[in-house]
């Protein structure tokens, strides 16, 4: 199975929500987040629980747990690419509806103009 390309969503003002969020995390959590992104690259659509899960409206989550804290990165598939569009640090078992709604909005923006909303280093 070919590897999945993982892209990061960029707002029209140039900010990248995932990168801003990761900057404030402990280094061990950042390492775990990178491991999950690497697993998404390797497995793509085949990635399942406990590492990933489908939420709704095309939005999936990468699941990380460290010291009883649940960290989530939200993404969707655009063809053969996975686009990480959002994040969430939650102590609850479910991702808050507002976070999912924000991810859906970003998904719609990306689908209208992928070039404008793709982060490039």
C-alpha positions as CSV (number, residue, x, y, z in Angstrom):
1,X,0.0,0.0,0.0
2,X,1.5,3.4,-0.9
3,X,2.3,5.8,1.8
4,X,-0.2,8.6,2.5
5,X,1.0,12.2,2.2
6,X,0.2,14.2,5.3
7,X,-0.4,18.0,4.9
8,X,-1.0,20.6,7.5
9,X,-3.9,23.1,7.2
10,X,-3.0,26.8,7.0
11,X,-5.5,29.6,7.7
12,X,-5.7,32.4,5.2
13,X,-3.6,34.6,7.5
14,X,-0.8,32.1,7.4
15,X,-1.2,30.6,10.8
16,X,-1.1,26.8,11.2
17,X,-3.3,25.7,14.1
18,X,-1.5,22.4,14.7
19,X,1.9,24.0,14.9
20,X,0.7,26.7,17.3
21,X,-0.8,24.0,19.5
22,X,2.3,21.7,19.4
23,X,4.6,24.6,20.5
24,X,3.0,24.6,23.9
25,X,3.1,20.8,24.6
26,X,5.7,18.9,26.6
27,X,8.4,17.3,24.4
28,X,7.2,13.8,25.2
29,X,3.7,14.6,24.0
30,X,5.2,16.2,20.8
31,X,7.1,13.0,20.2
32,X,4.0,11.0,20.5
33,X,2.1,13.3,18.2
34,X,4.8,12.9,15.6
35,X,4.6,9.1,16.0
36,X,0.9,9.2,15.3
37,X,1.4,11.4,12.2
38,X,4.0,8.9,11.0
39,X,1.5,6.1,11.5
40,X,-1.0,8.0,9.5
41,X,1.5,8.3,6.7
42,X,2.2,4.5,6.8
43,X,-1.4,3.3,7.2
44,X,-3.6,6.0,5.7
45,X,-7.3,4.9,5.6
46,X,-6.4,1.7,7.3
47,X,-5.5,3.3,10.6
48,X,-8.0,2.3,13.3
49,X,-8.7,2.4,17.0
50,X,-7.0,2.8,19.4
51,X,-4.7,5.0,17.3
52,X,-7.4,6.8,15.2
53,X,-11.2,7.0,14.9
54,X,-13.9,8.4,12.6
55,X,-15.9,11.2,14.2
56,X,-18.4,12.6,11.7
57,X,-18.8,14.5,8.4
58,X,-15.5,13.2,7.1
59,X,-13.5,14.2,10.2
60,X,-11.2,11.6,11.8
61,X,-9.0,11.9,14.9
62,X,-5.5,10.8,15.8
63,X,-5.6,9.7,19.4
64,X,-2.7,10.2,21.9
65,X,-2.8,9.6,25.6
66,X,-0.1,10.6,28.1
67,X,-0.5,10.6,31.9
68,X,-4.4,10.3,31.8
69,X,-4.7,13.2,29.4
70,X,-6.2,12.6,26.0
71,X,-4.7,14.6,23.1
72,X,-6.4,14.7,19.7
73,X,-5.4,15.8,16.2
74,X,-8.3,16.1,13.7
75,X,-7.8,15.3,10.0
76,X,-9.7,14.4,6.9
77,X,-8.8,12.7,3.6
78,X,-8.5,14.7,0.4
79,X,-7.8,12.1,-2.3
80,X,-4.7,10.2,-1.3
81,X,-3.7,12.9,1.1
82,X,-4.5,13.3,4.8
83,X,-4.9,16.9,5.9
84,X,-4.4,17.6,9.6
85,X,-6.6,20.5,10.3
86,X,-7.1,20.9,14.0
87,X,-6.2,19.7,17.4
88,X,-7.7,19.3,20.7
89,X,-6.5,18.7,24.2
90,X,-9.4,17.1,26.1
91,X,-9.7,15.3,29.4
92,X,-13.1,14.1,28.4
93,X,-13.6,10.9,26.4
94,X,-15.2,12.8,23.5
95,X,-13.9,15.6,21.3
96,X,-16.1,18.7,21.9
97,X,-18.7,19.4,19.2
98,X,-17.3,23.0,18.7
99,X,-13.8,21.5,17.9
100,X,-15.4,19.2,15.3
101,X,-17.4,22.1,13.8
102,X,-14.2,24.1,13.5
103,X,-12.6,21.2,11.7
104,X,-15.5,20.9,9.3
105,X,-15.2,24.6,8.5
106,X,-11.5,24.2,7.8
107,X,-12.1,21.1,5.7
108,X,-14.6,23.1,3.5
109,X,-12.0,25.9,3.2
110,X,-9.3,23.5,2.2
111,X,-11.5,21.7,-0.4
112,X,-12.3,25.1,-2.1
113,X,-8.7,26.1,-2.4
114,X,-6.1,23.4,-1.4
115,X,-3.1,25.5,-2.5
116,X,-4.1,28.5,-0.3
117,X,-4.7,26.3,2.7
118,X,-1.7,24.0,2.6
119,X,1.3,24.8,4.9
120,X,4.6,24.8,3.1
121,X,7.8,25.0,5.2
